Amino acid sequence: MSTGQAARPLGITVQTLQRWEREGRLVPATRTASNRRRYTESQLRTFLRLAPVEPRRVVAYCRVSSTAQRPDLANQRRVLEQFVVARGLAGVEFVEEVGGGLNFGRKRFLALMDAIGRGELGTLVLAHPDRLTRFGFDWFAHYAAVHGCELLVLNQESLSPEQEMVQDLMTIAHCFSSRLYGLRNYRRQLRAALESDHAAGAPDQD
């Protein structure tokens, strides 16, 4: 975890944590290639003299929009299996789901979000950002980071079926066109009501 993420459970500021490093009280477990400090949860728990926690889950999530795309689902899983082996990740759980990327009510997607919120997931692996969600990925990445879950994304366009994007765009267009029609209908009704009230309130002309 970053310096900011490590400082929060310790109840201190980033500056204090940096000072502790200079004093040798709590030295980062490692540094990134860009020389940024990185701490581990077990390191912080040891520093705070807390009991060690169980290793958190590593999940690889695969998704397609329809049952007709099951060959794409199998391809996603195969690529992710090769990826996690190459990264040396062990005990990876594979979660497969059929459902649209615009649907935030997907059962397994919600179960993953709940698990992240409970701090149970250490790593979530994806073939492409839109396998998790078509829109709002940055928010979900922030949500995962806040709860200590690392997102590993291959970002392979070939694993993001083009026909899904076409279907999602058609869904969005239909949704907004329906809302626009409803708004126009509402305006007509409002205009008619105002005209009716105006006519009812006008004085009689002899």
N, C-alpha and C positions, 0 to 999 in steps of 0.2 A: 504494500500500500504506500501511497505517497506521504509526504511530510504532513500535509493538511489532514489526510485521513487518519494518520497515526496520532496526531495531536488531539483529535476530538475525544476518543475514549480515555485518554490520559487526563483530560480536563485542563489542558494547557494550551498556550499559543504556539504557533509555528516558530516564532522567535525563541521561545523558551526551549523547544525541542532542539533547535539548532545550537543553542548554548550548551545544552546537555551533551551534545556530541563533542563540542570543543572541550568540555570538561571530562569527557570519557565516561559519563554516567550511562548514556544510552546511544550506542553507535549504530548507524544503519546496517542492516543485514547485508546490503549490497548497494551498488550504484549502477544506473543505466549507462548506456553508451554516451549519453549527453551529460553525464555526471550528476544526475538527479538522485536524491536519496530515496531508498526503498526499504520499508520495514515489513516484517511478517507478523501475523496475528499471534503466533506462538511466542515470538520474541517479546511482544508487548505483555502477553499473559504471564510469561516468566518474570518480566520486570515488575509486574504488579503482584507477583506471587499467587496467581490464580491457577486453578487446575487446568491441565491441557485439554483442548477441545478435540472432538472427533474430526477426522479429515472431512472436509465438505465435498459435496457431490460435484462431479464433472458431467455435464450433460451436452450432448450434440443434438440439436433440434433440426428436423427436416420437415418441410411442408410443400404441398402442392394444392392447387385450388379444387381439382376435381378427380374423381376416381379414374377417369380416362388418362390422367397423367401419372399413373402409378409407375411406369417405366422411368419417368423423371425422378420420382421419389427414390427408387432403387439406386439410380445414378448418384443422387445427392449423398445417400448413405455410403455408397462405395467410396466416393471421393473423400468424405469426412473420415471414414475409417482409415484411409491411407494417411490423411493429415494428422490425426491424433497419434498414430503410430510414429510418424516422423517427428512429432513434437515430444514423444516420450510420455504421453499422458496415459495413465493406467486407470482401470475401473470405470471407463466412460460408459454412461448410460445413453442409449439412443432413443430419442422420442420422435415418432413419426406421426404426422397429422395431415388430414385432408380438410381443407377449409380456406376460404378466401382471405387474402391479406388485409382486406378492409374490415374484416369481421373480428372485433375485439372480444367476442363472446366464445371463441374457440375453447373447448374444454381443456385441452392439454396446454394451450398457451396460458390460460388463466392459472392452471396448476403451477406452471413454471414461475409466473409472476408472484404467486403466493409464496412459493418456496424461496425465491430471491428475497422477498420481504421479510421472511423469517430468518434469513441469514444462512440457509441450508446449502445454497449453491456457491461453489468457489469459482467455477468457470462454466461459461455457456459458449458453445461452438456453433457457428453458423456458416453456411456456404455463401450466403449473400445477405445483406441487410434486409431486403424485402422478403426473405424467408420467415423472418420474425414478424414484420409488419410492413405494409406498403407505405404508410406515412407515419411520421412521428418517431422515427428510429432514434434520433438524437435524445429525445426525452427518455426513452427506454434505456438507452446507454447510460444516461445520467442516473436513472433510478437504480440500475445494476451497480454502478460505481459507488453510490451512496451506501448500498448494502453489502459492499465488499465482494461483488461478483465481477470477475473479469470476462469481457466479451472477446472472443477470438473469431474474427470474420475473414473468410478466405476472399470474399468480394469477387467471386468469379461470375461474370456476366453470363457465361454459358450455362450456369446452374440456376438462372432466373428465366423461366420460360417466357418467350415473347408473347404467346397467346394469352397468358395471364394478364399481362399489362394491358392488352387490348380490351379484355373483358372488364378489368377494373376501371379503365377509362370510360367504357360504355356505361358502367354502373354509376360512375360519378356524374356523367353527362345526363343520365336519366334522372338521377336524384335532384340535380340543380334545375333541370327543365321542369320537373314536377313542382318544385318549390316556387319557381318563377310563375308557372301557370296558376298555382294556388294564390300567389301574391296578387296577380292581376285580377283573379276572381274576387279576392277580398277587396281590392280597390274599387271594382265595379259595384259591389254590394255596399261599400261605405259611401260611395258617391250617390247611389240611389237612395240610401237612407237619409243622407244630408239634404238631398233635393226634396224628399218627401216631407222632412221636418220643416224645411223652409216654406214649402207650399202650404203646409198646415198652419204655420204661424203668420202667413201673410194676411193683411186686412182685406176684407171684402171690398170690391170696387163697384159702386152703383153706376 
